[in-house]
């Protein structure tokens, strides 16, 4: 698998980001620093991020102190852009080693996305979920998985009109997501929905069966509204989730059964992340931030890369006339 190449940040982003950093409160600056410090995976830690702008900012934008703050902010944005480009240079993003033993399952065909790409029509993908979709733990919005996925798809299909909408809201699970399913998913008329769900239900000790039933109902509503391609994303492999192993295991199995029943795809995030640690010998702290739950920049980037590779592969199958139903699970590298 090839590594992600730098997708770059435009001049306007540099200026805009610098302006945003100038408006950060001291608390938000500290939080941004803490997240950035955990953004690069071990074993080779990156240098400490540039210091955050001083809280003693002056009113005069042209003062030497203000110019110094602006310069540091721009340097910080440049540092973020560089780390985005070489994020896999230290630790590569590889397919699961034991894929042939059954840890990774095919998502199946994505006929709506493929048909739109072949016809040269615009493609809309909605990333629906909670904080893993919103990107909590990433050092910059550019590093959340929907944005990384969009960059990858734009590189692979440079002439295509592809929009990836981030509909992630931290702290939610199926009950809350169902309340906004109509307005933020169905009414957008997506060609594909990537639904990350189940983690917060596990953390709250909710009944996995209730979550599975809500997800099944949600999938049925999406399919009835236009038949968008759907891919479920199960909980992440992380210390906080692993502390509730029994509940997490039930959730993962039930989401898999829902995917088979409704003939939709599933990305086995838990198994993929467990492979990073158990088979690829990557320390958990290299892809999960200090809260023991959320992914860091590398974790989101590799998740997006493998998900994007699976989408591209599935679209290629349709273009070649090879229809692999989503409910047929074949074992292969992600």
Secondary structure, DSSP 8 states (H G I E B T S, - for coil): ----------HHHHHHHHHHHHH--HHHHHHHHHHHHTSS-SSS----------S---S-TTSHHHHHHHHHHHHHHHHHHHHHHTTTSSS-----TTGGGTT-B-----HHHHHHHHHT--EEEEEEESHHHHTTT-SSGGGSHHHHHHHHHHHHTTTS-EEEEEEE-TT--HHHHHHHHHHHTGGGT-SEEEEE-SHHHHHTT--HHHHHHHHHHHHHHHHHHH--EEEEE----SHHHHTTHHHHHHHHHHHHHHHHHHT-EEE-HHHHHHHHHHTS---GGGTB-TTSSSB-HHHHHHHHHHHHHHHHHHHHHHHTT----TTS--B---
